[in-house]
Amino acid sequence: MTHPAAQDPWQELSQTEAPGAIAVISGIEGPAYRNAGTAMAILHDGRRIGALSAGCIEEDVAEHARAALLDGKVRKLRYGVGSPFFDLKLPCGGALEVTVIPAPDRELLGELAARRARREETALWLSASGDLRFTEEGAASGKPDGFRIAFRPEPRFVIFGAGAEAVFFADLVRATGAPHLLFTPEDATFVNAKAAGCTVRQLNRTGVPPEAAIDARTAVILLFHDHDWELGILEGVLATQAFYIGAQGSVRTQTRRQEGLQARGLAAATRARVHGPIGLIRSAREPRLLAVSVLAEVLAQAESHP
């Protein structure tokens, strides 16, 4: 039985009682379906968490992982161009090196899980011999003596708003599995968002509640029709490291918003962090289309944000 690729292989492996194996793409030549550092966990009961390709090599990697769990030896596998496994083709035409590590250190896995739960940026060094350790070295890259696997916190969404736009956007984020938190002053929005399965809190004043816990990998989106709620929230959000700050409204609304922030003493460079109008489709007004448009813009920003 195979678990969906959306589940996190490192997290799942750290939570299993019996030893499992982790398979990591440690080298790429030419085009590839996945990035270097992508991992797949193979659990003791045969389940697979994650994916290394479009489905071409996973079963074969799992077989090698089961053998590695029996003899305790690291495997280095090559697929595609130059591979001994001539019957396993990679449609992209490149080559992959996959390192299979049986029974990674439980203490290391636990510490990795703890760091990621705290949303810390961290990295593991995978040596040429298959050993894993924490490292602070360089950018994610491959070297002759090893490979650095970087772990960045996934984008988190803090949403302030009321009405259909706020509910649709929070529900869309929820559907992606991304961490999110919606603050709303409106009872109907609260009820509808909660019924959709969103994480939602009541907003009682125009400010940023401590529970928002905004960090450098958090996007903050304001979806209000009553823009009187915005300035106090934006002033608080602009004091954080949020990588994206955006607010719903027209060009005219954005101009008034900027004037209001200026009147509160915020410098031009600080005010410029507020995106508006938001979304890749500037004229989107229908709540569902707006939600998709804004989410796409935020995720594109997350990919380019250092």
Beta strands, then each sheet from edge to edge (+ up, - down):
strand 1: 21-29
strand 2: 39-42
strand 3: 48-49
strand 4: 75-80
strand 5: 95-102
strand 6: 122-127
strand 7: 132-134
strand 8: 142-143
strand 9: 146-151
strand 10: 156-161
strand 11: 180-184
strand 12: 200-202
strand 13: 218-223
strand 14: 244-247
strand 15: 274-275
sheet 1: 3+ 2- 1+ 5- 4+
sheet 2: 7+ 6- 9+ 8-
sheet 3: 12+ 11+ 10+ 13+ 14+ 15+
end
